[in-house]
Amino acid sequence: MPEETLRVIYESRQRKPRQKIRIPRGWTNLKYCLGQKVKQGQIVGIIYHPPGTKRALECGERWTYFVLADDQADEIDSYSQLEIKPINEALV
């Protein structure tokens, strides 16, 4: 994919050369990021369902987050962006 059709959504500050995560310009922004701790656990994976795909037609264009409940868990649960609860929201 040509560089001008991508946008950077994350850039590492510790590695050289800096590592970047890029997504196509038409995709919606992520609300949460890899490694972020949320009420349900820690985000360990993310997938996007772009418009026009079978999955997007079934459940809508969206990001799905994969969350590990705790370090001892064997299962990873999936949540839509609307289902994720930030830790600061859990304190309210």
C-alpha positions in Angstrom: 0.0 0.0 0.0 1.5 3.4 -0.9 2.8 5.4 2.0 0.5 8.4 1.4 -2.6 6.2 1.9 -1.5 5.3 5.4 -1.5 7.3 8.7 0.6 6.7 11.8 -1.5 5.8 14.8 1.4 4.9 17.1 5.2 5.5 17.1 7.6 4.0 19.7 9.8 6.4 21.6 12.3 3.9 22.9 13.6 2.0 19.8 15.8 3.2 17.0 14.7 3.1 14.3 11.3 4.0 15.7 8.6 1.4 15.2 5.3 2.7 13.8 1.8 1.3 13.5 0.0 2.6 10.4 -3.5 2.1 9.2 -5.3 3.1 6.0 -6.6 6.7 6.0 -10.3 5.6 5.6 -10.3 3.5 8.8 -11.8 4.9 12.1 -9.5 5.8 14.9 -8.6 3.4 17.7 -9.9 4.4 21.1 -7.6 2.0 23.0 -4.1 0.6 22.3 -2.2 -2.7 22.6 -1.0 -3.3 26.1 -3.5 -0.9 27.6 -5.1 -2.1 30.9 -8.9 -1.8 31.0 -11.5 -3.0 33.4 -11.8 -6.3 31.6 -8.0 -7.0 31.7 -5.2 -6.1 29.3 -5.6 -5.5 25.5 -3.4 -8.1 23.7 -4.8 -7.9 20.2 -6.9 -5.6 17.9 -8.6 -6.3 14.6 -10.6 -3.9 12.3 -13.6 -4.8 10.3 -13.6 -2.3 7.3 -16.8 -1.4 5.5 -17.9 -3.8 2.8 -16.5 -6.9 4.4 -18.7 -9.8 5.5 -18.0 -9.2 9.2 -18.7 -5.4 8.9 -22.0 -6.2 7.2 -22.9 -8.6 10.1 -21.8 -6.4 13.0 -20.9 -3.0 11.6 -17.6 -1.3 10.8 -15.6 -1.4 14.0 -12.6 -2.4 16.0 -12.6 -5.6 18.0 -10.3 -5.8 21.0 -8.9 -9.0 22.4 -8.4 -8.9 26.2 -6.5 -11.2 28.5 -8.4 -11.1 31.9 -5.2 -11.7 33.9 -1.7 -13.2 33.6 -3.0 -16.6 34.7 -5.9 -16.7 32.2 -5.9 -19.3 29.4 -8.6 -17.6 27.4 -8.7 -14.4 25.6 -12.1 -12.6 25.3 -13.1 -10.3 22.5 -15.0 -7.0 22.9 -16.3 -4.3 20.6 -15.0 -0.8 21.2 -18.3 0.1 22.9 -18.0 -2.8 25.4 -14.5 -1.9 26.6 -14.5 -0.1 30.0 -11.5 2.1 30.8 -10.1 1.8 34.2 -10.8 5.4 35.1 -14.5 4.8 34.2 -14.5 1.8 36.6 -13.7 4.2 39.5 -16.6 6.6 38.8 
